[in-house]
Amino acid sequence: MRTDARRNIESLLDAAKTVFSTAGVDAPAKEITDLAGVGVGTLYRHFPQRSDLIKAVIEREIDACADAAPALAAAHEPGVALAKWLDRFTAFVATKRGFAAALHSGDPAFDGLPGYLMEKLGPALESLLEAATANGEVQARISAQDLLYAVAKLCAPMPNEEPDYGRRMVALLVDGLRSDESPH
């Protein structure tokens, strides 16, 4: 792929992420292309359907979350790296609330996303969990899959609660994962 085409795609994905987070996934294409600094034709050349763009934004965010695990593991003690990664995953889940209707629309373009999420994030989280467990900071009684699902459930919007509610609930979950020997 040519450098300018790759740059256009990256600009479109950045712009779509920003626009979707504020205006939702049904925001006008022109709003996305204006922010990206490209024409509408460029958007449709790379993403012929709205679902193609939504899927690409979500996959990119999943990849970034997965890629954060080794960097966090290298920079922090295992328990801290795990907590920071879970916080990042929590932010990812919380900011994707606007995508829920699209993802559950029955559009076959989204069928592979749950598998993609588990394929990318499962191993990333598993490595952090194993390191924290081996270091005695976390109890060895939860799987990466269970923890991913638990965080997603805890981030579900609650009536009459502020947006940070899910993050607080995940922090409680992380505290509960710590082993009795963990230096909190």
N, C-alpha and C positions, 0 to 999 in steps of 0.2 A: 504494500500500500504506500502510496506517495506520502511524503511528509506533510504536505498541506492538507491532504484528505484526513490523515490521522489527527492533525491539529484541529480540523473542523469537527471531527467526531468528539474529541475530548472537550472542545468548547460547547458543543451541543449537550453533552452529558452533564457538564458542570452547570450549564444554564438550566437544563431540565430539572436537575436536582434542586436548584434554588427556587425555581418557579413552582415546581410541584409541592415543595415544603410550605410555600405561602399561599398559593392559589389552588392547589389540588391538581390531580392528574388530568382534569378536563380543561385546564387553562388553554387559552388560544395559542396555536402554534406560533403565531407572530410574536407573542410575548417571549417565547423561548428563543426564537431566531434573532430577535432584536438584542437580547441579552448576550447571545453567543456571537453576535457580529457577523452572521451569515444570512443568506436568503432562505426563504421557505423551501425553494427547490432543493437546496442542499440538505435540509432536514429530511425531506421525503425521499431523496436519493439514498440516504444512509438508513433511514427508518421509515419504510413505506407505510406501516400501520402505527397507530398510537401505541398499541400493545408492544411493538418492537422497541420503542423508546423506553417505555416503562420497565420492561424486562431488562434492558441494557443498563438502566440506572440502578436497578436493584442488584443485578449481578455484580456491577462495579462496586457497589457498597459492601456486598458480601465479601468480595475479593479483598477489599481494603481492610475489613475487619479481620479476615483470616491472616492477612499479611502482617497485621499488627502483633500477633502472638509471638513470633520469634524475636522481634525487636523488644517487646516488653520483657520477655524472658531473659534477654541479654542485659537489659538495663536495671533489673530489679530482682530482689529476692523472690523465690517462687510464689509465696502467698500474696505478696504485693502485686506481682505480675498478673496473677489470676484475678485478683480484685479489680485491677485497672482494666483488664481485658473484658471482664464481665460488665464493668461500667460502660465501656465502649459499645459492647453488644446491646446493652440496655438503651443507650442513646440511639443506636441504629433502629431497634425495634420501636422505640417511642416515636421517632420521627417518621416512621413508615405507616403510621395510622391512616394517613390519607390514601394510602395505596390499598387498604383492605378491601374496599368495594370493588376496585378493579381486579384484584387478585382472586376474589370470590365470584367474579362475574360469569364464570363458566367458559371464558375465552381460553381455547386450547393453548394459546401462546404462553400461558402461565403455568401449565401443568407440570413442567419440570422444575419449577423454582423450589418447592420444598426439598426435593432430592438434591438439588444443587447446593442449597443452604447446608444440608447435613453433610454432603460430600466435602465441602470447603471448611465449614466451621467445626464440624465434629472432630476431625483430627487436630485442628488448632487448639481447641479447648481441651481435648484429651491430653495433649502434651503438657499443657499448663497444669491440669489436674494431677497428672502423674508426678510432675516435679514437686508440686506443693505437698502431695501425699508422701512422697519419698523423703521430703525435708521435715516431715512431722507437723506440718502446718494445717493440713486438711484431713478430715476423716475420709477413709477410703470406702465410702458407701453410696456414692452417687455416680452415675454414668454421665458422660458428656451430653448424650442425647437427652437424658432426664433433666439435666441442668439447663440446656438450651430451651426445652419446653417450659420448664418452671419459670425462667426469666420472661419468656414470651407471655405466659399467663399472668404473671405479676405486673406486666406492663399494660395490660388491657385497661382501657379507660374506665374509671369508676365515677359514678354520678356524685356530684357535689364534692369532688376532690380536685386539688390543684394538679397541674401537669407533672409536677415533680414527685407525685405519689408513688409511681412505679419504681423510680430510682430509690426511694426510701425503702420500699418493700424488698427490693433486690439487695440492698445493703444489709437488711435483717437476715436474708437468706445466706449471704456470704458469711455473716457473723456465726450463723448456725452451722456452717460447714467446718469451721475451725475445730481442730482437735483440742483436747484438754491440755496437751503439752504445748500448744501454739503460744508464742509470745505476744499475742494480740497486738 
